[in-house]
Amino acid sequence: MTIQLRKPTRADTPIRLLTADGLRDALASAPEATRRWLQASGFKAKPHTQSLVPGADGALAEVWAGVGEGDCWQLAALPATLPEGRYAIAPEGLQPDPADAAMAWMLGRYRFARYRPPRKDDATTLALPPSEAARRGLRIAEAIAATRDLVTTPAEHMGPAELADAVRAVARVHGARVREIVGDALLKARLPAIHAVGRASTRAPRLIELNWGDPKHPRLALVGKGVCFDSGGLDLKTASGMRLMKKDMGGAANALALARLVMAEALPLRLQLLIPAVENAVAGNAYRPGDVVATRAGLQVEIGNTDAEGRVILADALALAAESRPALLIDMATLTGAARTALGPALPALFARSTPLARELVDLGLRTGDPLWHMPLWADYHADIESPIADLVNTGKSGMAGAVTAALFLQDFVPAGIEWLHVDLYAWNPDSRPGRPAGGEAQAVRTLLAYLRQRYAPG
């Protein structure tokens, strides 16, 4: 299953895309045999349905495919259902965006195959005229597939060291520089919060840093939460709560995907990617409820619950990123169950100091089919994370507004004057949809890339 960037030929079976509303007109202009076939087969042009239309010789002559207008996943159901062969989009019918078409086709048969490789990869190819948009769609599909693979890989094979290896692999392709600060070296490097959370694991905690780009360009700092497994620490999660915690490094995987695409598109940015990578484990030296943990920013954090570890490691990484005064600082994290309760698994929560910027991103997400939703940094709730013995506590005083208080906690580590976005995402599909099987997922990456292109490389 591939994309071929070439002009379609007569050897390619045409795929005619149409909406349910456009079916009547399309049937009226179709040959009688085609019309009778489609009516007999019950084709209604519902999204992600198709009908294989035979020719007079009985061979496949064309495909009629129902789509949702403006749906970036229009083609995603086709690669898994069409017979092997060469296909092209028919000039009759809707014309998909080339980037969306390339992405959806390539991801239409995505499967996590590390432990159970597919029996075969059939030769179902789609011809797309060569264009930068189509090439971008292929790059995006590769980045999304890589993100899914990282998130779905079990923690046994995706610990802090393996996550660092994944960053190095991307860096080698794009000529970026990577450094790691590992274990007790975190204390010497003034990253005590990362060390505190990760010290109980036999797999050493670390900060992974990637740098790329021209120093003359605006600095973009990306921070991704890299908790490779979250047991909850001494405040141990339940068995059901722990079941998917291999995905708690989903923020890191998504931030790496965005970094990869920034480099692949050679955006005029000076990129810094920071991933605090830990395993939140239980041992005699685990950090405890009631402990007070120092941070790079000088703020002291009381630990209300060891299962709220993500914001603790992000505190050090955000403070480090802020020291370079980036033009834009974005963090991505599987941070709170409260965000999932409010918005569900498919809609990441977006927090921003700039309301106009947040609204611009929400609109852009709706247009790109990669949504996120603006949530408030409600200052009045800051009292819920104020500690009587330290500067902050890592849990709120109640179960209310948990995503908001977590974002307010992070904001304290980003100095005023720095443009900052916080994305609280799920990084997982609970159910399968065309092009998006159950398992690890990339979220908000396409929207953030589109924004960066629009802001730093318009035209």
Secondary structure, 3 states (H helix, E strand, C coil): CEEEECCCCCCCEEEEEECCCCHHHHHHCCCHHHHHHHHHCCCCCCCCEEEEEECCCCCEEEEEEECCCCCCCCCCCCCCCCCCEEEEECCCCCCCCHHHHHHHHHHCCCCCCCCCCCCCCCCEEEEECCCHHHHHHHHHHHHHHHHHHHHHCCHHHCCHHHHHHHHHHHHHHHCCEEEEEECCHHHHCCCHHHHHHHCCCCCCCEEEEEEECCCCCCEEEEEECEEEEECCCCCCCCHHHHCCHHHHHHHHHHHHHHHHHHHHCCCCCEEEEEEEEEEECCCCCCCCCCCEEECCCCCEEECCCCCCCHHHHHHHHHHHHHCCCCCEEEEEECCCHHHHHHHCCCCCEEEECCHHHHHHHHHHHHHHCCCCEECCCCHHHHHHHCCCCCCEECCCCCCCCHHHHHHHHHHCCCCCCCCEEEEECCCEECCCECCECCEECCCCHHHHHHHHHHHHCCC
